[in-house]
């Protein structure tokens, strides 16, 4: 209960102070606004660059996976070609 009463008293004092020192409050607000914009913009740039780097990493990872699949397919085709070559040699030997 005492917390509630203390909160009401502090809120009323804050409102009264804001009314009396409105000009000073606006001066502080005017000074803080450009700084807030500057820091917010810098944060947005940082997040944007990080997002672009993540996309590049994902694309590189996908390309690496495709490359690995292609290498596996090439190895399979080479092995199959080698088997066909051996079979062809056997067939030539049988005909002779």
N, CA, C and O atoms as CSV, one atom per row, in Angstrom:
chain,resi,resn,atom,element,x,y,z
A,1,UNK,N,N,0.822,-1.186,0.000
A,1,UNK,CA,C,0.000,0.000,0.000
A,1,UNK,C,C,0.872,1.258,0.000
A,1,UNK,O,O,0.562,2.243,-0.671
A,2,UNK,N,N,1.975,1.206,0.771
A,2,UNK,CA,C,2.847,2.377,0.826
A,2,UNK,C,C,3.534,2.608,-0.521
A,2,UNK,O,O,3.842,3.744,-0.882
A,3,UNK,N,N,3.769,1.537,-1.250
A,3,UNK,CA,C,4.367,1.661,-2.582
A,3,UNK,C,C,3.418,2.384,-3.526
A,3,UNK,O,O,3.848,3.211,-4.331
A,4,UNK,N,N,2.132,2.077,-3.430
A,4,UNK,CA,C,1.127,2.730,-4.268
A,4,UNK,C,C,1.045,4.218,-3.947
A,4,UNK,O,O,1.007,5.048,-4.855
A,5,UNK,N,N,1.018,4.555,-2.677
A,5,UNK,CA,C,0.933,5.966,-2.275
A,5,UNK,C,C,2.198,6.706,-2.703
A,5,UNK,O,O,2.121,7.828,-3.202
A,6,UNK,N,N,3.366,6.079,-2.509
A,6,UNK,CA,C,4.618,6.702,-2.938
A,6,UNK,C,C,4.645,6.916,-4.442
A,6,UNK,O,O,5.126,7.945,-4.916
A,7,UNK,N,N,4.132,5.947,-5.197
A,7,UNK,CA,C,4.090,6.081,-6.652
A,7,UNK,C,C,3.198,7.212,-7.102
A,7,UNK,O,O,3.547,7.941,-8.031
A,8,UNK,N,N,2.051,7.377,-6.462
A,8,UNK,CA,C,1.129,8.471,-6.801
A,8,UNK,C,C,1.774,9.814,-6.492
A,8,UNK,O,O,1.688,10.746,-7.291
A,9,UNK,N,N,2.421,9.913,-5.335
A,9,UNK,CA,C,3.058,11.177,-4.943
A,9,UNK,C,C,4.175,11.530,-5.929
A,9,UNK,O,O,4.284,12.680,-6.355
A,10,UNK,N,N,4.994,10.558,-6.289
A,10,UNK,CA,C,6.093,10.823,-7.224
A,10,UNK,C,C,5.552,11.189,-8.607
A,10,UNK,O,O,6.122,12.052,-9.274
A,11,UNK,N,N,4.471,10.555,-9.051
A,11,UNK,CA,C,3.882,10.878,-10.351
A,11,UNK,C,C,3.341,12.306,-10.361
A,11,UNK,O,O,3.513,13.022,-11.347
A,12,UNK,N,N,2.692,12.726,-9.283
A,12,UNK,CA,C,2.160,14.089,-9.187
A,12,UNK,C,C,3.309,15.095,-9.174
A,12,UNK,O,O,3.244,16.114,-9.862
A,13,UNK,N,N,4.359,14.819,-8.398
A,13,UNK,CA,C,5.515,15.721,-8.375
A,13,UNK,C,C,6.170,15.804,-9.761
A,13,UNK,O,O,6.608,16.874,-10.183
A,14,UNK,N,N,6.234,14.660,-10.467
A,14,UNK,CA,C,6.795,14.675,-11.812
A,14,UNK,C,C,5.969,15.516,-12.765
A,14,UNK,O,O,6.523,16.247,-13.586
A,15,UNK,N,N,4.658,15.424,-12.667
A,15,UNK,CA,C,3.777,16.226,-13.532
A,15,UNK,C,C,3.919,17.712,-13.218
A,15,UNK,O,O,3.986,18.533,-14.134
A,16,UNK,N,N,3.964,18.064,-11.945
A,16,UNK,CA,C,4.137,19.466,-11.566
A,16,UNK,C,C,5.490,19.981,-12.038
A,16,UNK,O,O,5.582,21.095,-12.552
A,17,UNK,N,N,6.543,19.181,-11.870
A,17,UNK,CA,C,7.878,19.592,-12.327
A,17,UNK,C,C,7.909,19.771,-13.831
A,17,UNK,O,O,8.546,20.693,-14.340
A,18,UNK,N,N,7.225,18.891,-14.541
A,18,UNK,CA,C,7.194,18.999,-15.998
A,18,UNK,C,C,6.507,20.284,-16.443
A,18,UNK,O,O,6.928,20.921,-17.408
A,19,UNK,N,N,5.449,20.656,-15.735
A,19,UNK,CA,C,4.734,21.900,-16.073
A,19,UNK,C,C,5.632,23.109,-15.839
A,19,UNK,O,O,5.697,23.999,-16.688
A,20,UNK,N,N,6.327,23.159,-14.702
A,20,UNK,CA,C,7.162,24.321,-14.382
A,20,UNK,C,C,8.432,24.376,-15.228
A,20,UNK,O,O,8.897,25.465,-15.564
A,21,UNK,N,N,8.986,23.249,-15.569
A,21,UNK,CA,C,10.246,23.228,-16.292
A,21,UNK,C,C,10.063,22.716,-17.727
A,21,UNK,O,O,10.926,22.020,-18.263
A,22,UNK,N,N,8.945,23.066,-18.330
A,22,UNK,CA,C,8.634,22.607,-19.682
A,22,UNK,C,C,9.703,23.037,-20.681
A,22,UNK,O,O,10.112,22.238,-21.524
A,23,UNK,N,N,10.160,24.280,-20.603
A,23,UNK,CA,C,11.166,24.802,-21.533
A,23,UNK,C,C,12.467,24.014,-21.392
A,23,UNK,O,O,13.084,23.648,-22.393
A,24,UNK,N,N,12.879,23.755,-20.170
A,24,UNK,CA,C,14.101,22.984,-19.956
A,24,UNK,C,C,13.940,21.549,-20.467
A,24,UNK,O,O,14.856,20.976,-21.057
A,25,UNK,N,N,12.760,20.989,-20.228
A,25,UNK,CA,C,12.485,19.638,-20.715
A,25,UNK,C,C,12.573,19.591,-22.239
A,25,UNK,O,O,13.147,18.659,-22.801
A,26,UNK,N,N,12.013,20.580,-22.895
A,26,UNK,CA,C,12.052,20.623,-24.360
A,26,UNK,C,C,13.482,20.805,-24.858
A,26,UNK,O,O,13.846,20.247,-25.894
A,27,UNK,N,N,14.296,21.572,-24.144
A,27,UNK,CA,C,15.699,21.741,-24.523
A,27,UNK,C,C,16.429,20.400,-24.474
A,27,UNK,O,O,17.172,20.046,-25.389
A,28,UNK,N,N,16.203,19.667,-23.394
A,28,UNK,CA,C,16.822,18.343,-23.272
A,28,UNK,C,C,16.314,17.416,-24.371
A,28,UNK,O,O,17.085,16.663,-24.965
A,29,UNK,N,N,15.012,17.477,-24.633
A,29,UNK,CA,C,14.419,16.628,-25.663
A,29,UNK,C,C,14.963,16.982,-27.048
A,29,UNK,O,O,15.232,16.098,-27.861
A,30,UNK,N,N,15.121,18.280,-27.306
A,30,UNK,CA,C,15.687,18.705,-28.599
A,30,UNK,C,C,17.127,18.230,-28.760
A,30,UNK,O,O,17.548,17.897,-29.868
A,31,UNK,N,N,17.876,18.196,-27.679
A,31,UNK,CA,C,19.259,17.730,-27.740
A,31,UNK,C,C,19.348,16.215,-27.862
A,31,UNK,O,O,20.258,15.691,-28.504
A,32,UNK,N,N,18.412,15.522,-27.254
A,32,UNK,CA,C,18.449,14.057,-27.275
A,32,UNK,C,C,17.918,13.485,-28.586
A,32,UNK,O,O,18.298,12.379,-28.970
A,33,UNK,N,N,17.057,14.208,-29.272
A,33,UNK,CA,C,16.440,13.692,-30.501
A,33,UNK,C,C,17.456,13.400,-31.605
A,33,UNK,O,O,17.425,12.304,-32.164
A,34,UNK,N,N,18.361,14.332,-31.947
A,34,UNK,CA,C,19.346,14.006,-32.988
A,34,UNK,C,C,20.281,12.866,-32.598
A,34,UNK,O,O,20.657,12.047,-33.437
A,35,UNK,N,N,20.651,12.820,-31.329
A,35,UNK,CA,C,21.523,11.732,-30.875
A,35,UNK,C,C,20.802,10.401,-31.001
A,35,UNK,O,O,21.396,9.409,-31.423
A,36,UNK,N,N,19.523,10.373,-30.638
A,36,UNK,CA,C,18.735,9.146,-30.767
A,36,UNK,C,C,18.640,8.711,-32.224
A,36,UNK,O,O,18.772,7.527,-32.533
A,37,UNK,N,N,18.411,9.672,-33.119
A,37,UNK,CA,C,18.349,9.354,-34.548
A,37,UNK,C,C,19.688,8.817,-35.047
A,37,UNK,O,O,19.730,7.849,-35.806
A,38,UNK,N,N,20.768,9.442,-34.621
A,38,UNK,CA,C,22.099,9.008,-35.042
A,38,UNK,C,C,22.399,7.586,-34.565
A,38,UNK,O,O,22.863,6.753,-35.344
A,39,UNK,N,N,22.138,7.313,-33.305
A,39,UNK,CA,C,22.393,5.982,-32.757
A,39,UNK,C,C,21.455,4.937,-33.367
A,39,UNK,O,O,21.875,3.814,-33.645
A,40,UNK,N,N,20.195,5.302,-33.575
A,40,UNK,CA,C,19.246,4.378,-34.210
A,40,UNK,C,C,19.645,4.063,-35.644
A,40,UNK,O,O,19.543,2.918,-36.085
A,41,UNK,N,N,20.096,5.073,-36.366
A,41,UNK,CA,C,20.554,4.856,-37.736
A,41,UNK,C,C,21.789,3.979,-37.793
A,41,UNK,O,O,21.899,3.107,-38.655
A,42,UNK,N,N,22.718,4.207,-36.877
A,42,UNK,CA,C,23.929,3.382,-36.838
A,42,UNK,C,C,23.580,1.931,-36.524
A,42,UNK,O,O,24.160,1.009,-37.098
A,43,UNK,N,N,22.638,1.733,-35.618
A,43,UNK,CA,C,22.201,0.375,-35.286
A,43,UNK,C,C,21.539,-0.294,-36.494
A,43,UNK,O,O,21.777,-1.472,-36.761
A,44,UNK,N,N,20.713,0.455,-37.220
A,44,UNK,CA,C,20.046,-0.096,-38.404
A,44,UNK,C,C,21.065,-0.481,-39.478
A,44,UNK,O,O,20.919,-1.516,-40.128
A,45,UNK,N,N,22.093,0.345,-39.665
A,45,UNK,CA,C,23.144,0.032,-40.640
A,45,UNK,C,C,23.880,-1.238,-40.223
A,45,UNK,O,O,24.138,-2.107,-41.056
A,46,UNK,N,N,24.214,-1.349,-38.954
A,46,UNK,CA,C,24.923,-2.529,-38.452
A,46,UNK,C,C,24.088,-3.790,-38.665
A,46,UNK,O,O,24.600,-4.808,-39.131
A,47,UNK,N,N,22.807,-3.717,-38.323
A,47,UNK,CA,C,21.930,-4.878,-38.488
A,47,UNK,C,C,21.778,-5.223,-39.966
A,47,UNK,O,O,21.753,-6.400,-40.326
A,48,UNK,N,N,21.676,-4.211,-40.824
A,48,UNK,CA,C,21.557,-4.452,-42.266
A,48,UNK,C,C,22.796,-5.134,-42.829
A,48,UNK,O,O,22.683,-6.070,-43.621
A,49,UNK,N,N,23.963,-4.679,-42.430
A,49,UNK,CA,C,25.213,-5.295,-42.905
A,49,UNK,C,C,25.303,-6.731,-42.412
A,49,UNK,O,O,25.711,-7.619,-43.161
A,50,UNK,N,N,24.924,-6.966,-41.157
A,50,UNK,CA,C,24.956,-8.319,-40.599
A,50,UNK,C,C,23.998,-9.244,-41.363
A,50,UNK,O,O,24.316,-10.406,-41.616
A,51,UNK,N,N,22.837,-8.719,-41.722
A,51,UNK,CA,C,21.866,-9.515,-42.475
A,51,UNK,C,C,22.400,-9.868,-43.863
A,51,UNK,O,O,22.224,-10.992,-44.332
A,52,UNK,N,N,23.045,-8.917,-44.511
A,52,UNK,CA,C,23.625,-9.176,-45.839
A,52,UNK,C,C,24.716,-10.237,-45.732
A,52,UNK,O,O,24.805,-11.123,-46.582
A,53,UNK,N,N,25.543,-10.154,-44.697
A,53,UNK,CA,C,26.595,-11.159,-44.503
A,53,UNK,C,C,25.993,-12.539,-44.258
A,53,UNK,O,O,26.520,-13.538,-44.747
A,54,UNK,N,N,24.899,-12.606,-43.510
A,54,UNK,CA,C,24.234,-13.889,-43.285
A,54,UNK,C,C,23.709,-14.470,-44.589
A,54,UNK,O,O,23.835,-15.671,-44.827
A,55,UNK,N,N,23.124,-13.636,-45.433
A,55,UNK,CA,C,22.619,-14.106,-46.730
A,55,UNK,C,C,23.760,-14.623,-47.601
A,55,UNK,O,O,23.623,-15.644,-48.276
A,56,UNK,N,N,24.880,-13.914,-47.581
A,56,UNK,CA,C,26.032,-14.346,-48.374
A,56,UNK,C,C,26.541,-15.691,-47.862
A,56,UNK,O,O,26.866,-16.575,-48.655
A,57,UNK,N,N,26.613,-15.850,-46.527
A,57,UNK,CA,C,27.057,-17.132,-45.956
A,57,UNK,C,C,26.107,-18.267,-46.336
A,57,UNK,O,O,26.553,-19.362,-46.682
A,58,UNK,N,N,24.807,-18.011,-46.274
A,58,UNK,CA,C,23.822,-19.041,-46.639
A,58,UNK,C,C,23.972,-19.420,-48.105
A,58,UNK,O,O,23.951,-20.602,-48.448
A,59,UNK,N,N,24.124,-18.423,-48.970
A,59,UNK,CA,C,24.271,-18.698,-50.404
A,59,UNK,C,C,25.555,-19.488,-50.658
A,59,UNK,O,O,25.549,-20.427,-51.453
A,60,UNK,N,N,26.632,-19.130,-50.008
A,60,UNK,CA,C,27.894,-19.848,-50.160
A,60,UNK,C,C,27.749,-21.289,-49.678
A,60,UNK,O,O,28.280,-22.214,-50.294
A,61,UNK,N,N,27.030,-21.472,-48.577
A,61,UNK,CA,C,26.808,-22.820,-48.049
A,61,UNK,C,C,25.993,-23.653,-49.040
A,61,UNK,O,O,26.305,-24.819,-49.285
A,62,UNK,N,N,24.947,-23.045,-49.609
A,62,UNK,CA,C,24.138,-23.757,-50.614
A,62,UNK,C,C,24.974,-24.122,-51.829
A,62,UNK,O,O,24.844,-25.226,-52.357
A,63,UNK,N,N,25.826,-23.218,-52.278
A,63,UNK,CA,C,26.675,-23.494,-53.433
A,63,UNK,C,C,27.671,-24.614,-53.104
A,63,UNK,O,O,27.940,-25.471,-53.946
A,64,UNK,N,N,28.215,-24.607,-51.887
A,64,UNK,CA,C,29.126,-25.684,-51.487
A,64,UNK,C,C,28.413,-27.029,-51.484
A,64,UNK,O,O,28.979,-28.037,-51.907
A,65,UNK,N,N,27.163,-27.045,-51.004
A,65,UNK,CA,C,26.390,-28.292,-51.017
A,65,UNK,C,C,26.156,-28.773,-52.443
A,65,UNK,O,O,26.285,-29.963,-52.731
A,66,UNK,N,N,25.812,-27.848,-53.335
A,66,UNK,CA,C,25.603,-28.218,-54.736
A,66,UNK,C,C,26.892,-28.748,-55.351
A,66,UNK,O,O,26.871,-29.712,-56.115
A,67,UNK,N,N,28.015,-28.116,-55.016
A,67,UNK,CA,C,29.304,-28.556,-55.525
A,67,UNK,C,C,29.627,-29.963,-55.035
A,67,UNK,O,O,30.118,-30.791,-55.802
A,68,UNK,N,N,29.357,-30.234,-53.770
A,68,UNK,CA,C,29.599,-31.574,-53.222
A,68,UNK,C,C,28.727,-32.616,-53.917
A,68,UNK,O,O,29.194,-33.712,-54.229
A,69,UNK,N,N,27.460,-32.275,-54.160
A,69,UNK,CA,C,26.573,-33.206,-54.869
A,69,UNK,C,C,27.084,-33.463,-56.277
A,69,UNK,O,O,27.075,-34.598,-56.754
A,70,UNK,N,N,27.531,-32.399,-56.942
A,70,UNK,CA,C,28.049,-32.553,-58.303
A,70,UNK,C,C,29.303,-33.429,-58.300
A,70,UNK,O,O,29.476,-34.267,-59.186
A,71,UNK,N,N,30.171,-33.241,-57.316
A,71,UNK,CA,C,31.379,-34.068,-57.230
A,71,UNK,C,C,31.023,-35.533,-57.005
A,71,UNK,O,O,31.633,-36.422,-57.598
A,72,UNK,N,N,30.039,-35.784,-56.150
A,72,UNK,CA,C,29.598,-37.155,-55.901
A,72,UNK,C,C,29.037,-37.781,-57.183
A,72,UNK,O,O,29.325,-38.935,-57.503
A,73,UNK,N,N,28.234,-36.999,-57.906
A,73,UNK,CA,C,27.678,-37.505,-59.164
A,73,UNK,C,C,28.781,-37.802,-60.176
A,73,UNK,O,O,28.720,-38.798,-60.897
A,74,UNK,N,N,29.778,-36.938,-60.223
A,74,UNK,CA,C,30.898,-37.160,-61.147
A,74,UNK,C,C,31.633,-38.440,-60.788
A,74,UNK,O,O,31.992,-39.226,-61.665
A,75,UNK,N,N,31.856,-38.646,-59.496
A,75,UNK,CA,C,32.530,-39.870,-59.062
A,75,UNK,C,C,31.706,-41.108,-59.423
A,75,UNK,O,O,32.263,-42.124,-59.841
A,76,UNK,N,N,30.395,-41.026,-59.265
A,76,UNK,CA,C,29.536,-42.155,-59.630
A,76,UNK,C,C,29.595,-42.435,-61.124
A,76,UNK,O,O,29.663,-43.588,-61.552
A,77,UNK,N,N,29.568,-41.364,-61.911
A,77,UNK,CA,C,29.623,-41.527,-63.367
A,77,UNK,C,C,30.980,-42.080,-63.791
A,77,UNK,O,O,31.056,-42.910,-64.697
A,78,UNK,N,N,32.046,-41.626,-63.145
A,78,UNK,CA,C,33.384,-42.153,-63.456
A,78,UNK,C,C,33.455,-43.642,-63.133
A,78,UNK,O,O,33.988,-44.428,-63.916
A,79,UNK,N,N,32.917,-44.023,-61.983
A,79,UNK,CA,C,32.934,-45.431,-61.597
A,79,UNK,C,C,32.116,-46.259,-62.588
A,79,UNK,O,O,32.520,-47.356,-62.974
A,80,UNK,N,N,30.983,-45.733,-62.989
A,80,UNK,CA,C,30.141,-46.445,-63.954
A,80,UNK,C,C,30.849,-46.544,-65.299
A,80,UNK,O,O,30.798,-47.588,-65.951
A,81,UNK,N,N,31.502,-45.476,-65.717
A,81,UNK,CA,C,32.234,-45.500,-66.981
A,81,UNK,C,C,33.363,-46.519,-66.908
A,81,UNK,O,O,33.627,-47.226,-67.880
A,82,UNK,N,N,34.028,-46.598,-65.765
A,82,UNK,CA,C,35.097,-47.575,-65.591
A,82,UNK,C,C,34.548,-49.001,-65.684
A,82,UNK,O,O,35.183,-49.867,-66.285
A,83,UNK,N,N,33.382,-49.250,-65.097
A,83,UNK,CA,C,32.768,-50.581,-65.192
A,83,UNK,C,C,32.414,-50.912,-66.646
A,83,UNK,O,O,32.641,-52.029,-67.111
A,84,UNK,N,N,31.859,-49.929,-67.352
A,84,UNK,CA,C,31.524,-50.159,-68.771
A,84,UNK,C,C,32.778,-50.449,-69.579
A,84,UNK,O,O,32.781,-51.303,-70.466
A,85,UNK,N,N,33.846,-49.719,-69.256
A,85,UNK,CA,C,35.110,-49.918,-69.961
A,85,UNK,C,C,35.632,-51.337,-69.720
A,85,UNK,O,O,36.071,-52.005,-70.656
A,86,UNK,N,N,35.585,-51.792,-68.476
A,86,UNK,CA,C,36.023,-53.145,-68.148
A,86,UNK,C,C,35.144,-54.189,-68.846
A,86,UNK,O,O,35.638,-55.198,-69.348
A,87,UNK,N,N,33.849,-53.930,-68.866
A,87,UNK,CA,C,32.937,-54.866,-69.530
A,87,UNK,C,C,33.203,-54.898,-71.027
A,87,UNK,O,O,33.148,-55.961,-71.646
A,88,UNK,N,N,33.487,-53.753,-71.607
A,88,UNK,CA,C,33.804,-53.689,-73.033
A,88,UNK,C,C,35.086,-54.465,-73.326
A,88,UNK,O,O,35.159,-55.177,-74.328
A,89,UNK,N,N,36.081,-54.341,-72.478
A,89,UNK,CA,C,37.331,-55.062,-72.652
A,89,UNK,C,C,37.084,-56.578,-72.553
A,89,UNK,O,O,37.643,-57.350,-73.334
A,90,UNK,N,N,36.266,-56.992,-71.615
A,90,UNK,CA,C,35.953,-58.405,-71.481
A,90,UNK,C,C,35.241,-58.940,-72.735
A,90,UNK,O,O,35.526,-60.033,-73.225
A,91,UNK,N,N,34.306,-58.122,-73.227
A,91,UNK,CA,C,33.580,-58.537,-74.441
A,91,UNK,C,C,34.506,-58.624,-75.638
A,91,UNK,O,O,34.340,-59.506,-76.481
A,92,UNK,N,N,35.473,-57.730,-75.729
A,92,UNK,CA,C,36.444,-57.783,-76.831
A,92,UNK,C,C,37.288,-59.051,-76.723
A,92,UNK,O,O,37.570,-59.714,-77.721
A,93,UNK,N,N,37.683,-59.373,-75.491
A,93,UNK,CA,C,38.492,-60.563,-75.276
A,93,UNK,C,C,37.705,-61.826,-75.604
A,93,UNK,O,O,38.272,-62.792,-76.114
A,94,UNK,N,N,36.413,-61.830,-75.318
A,94,UNK,CA,C,35.579,-62.999,-75.586
A,94,UNK,C,C,35.424,-63.189,-77.103
A,94,UNK,O,O,35.445,-64.329,-77.566
A,95,UNK,N,N,35.271,-62.125,-77.886
A,95,UNK,CA,C,35.087,-62.210,-79.329
A,95,UNK,C,C,36.346,-62.729,-80.003
A,95,UNK,O,O,36.259,-63.409,-81.025
A,96,UNK,N,N,37.458,-62.436,-79.480
A,96,UNK,CA,C,38.707,-62.838,-80.116
A,96,UNK,C,C,39.031,-64.224,-79.802
A,96,UNK,O,O,40.055,-64.736,-80.255
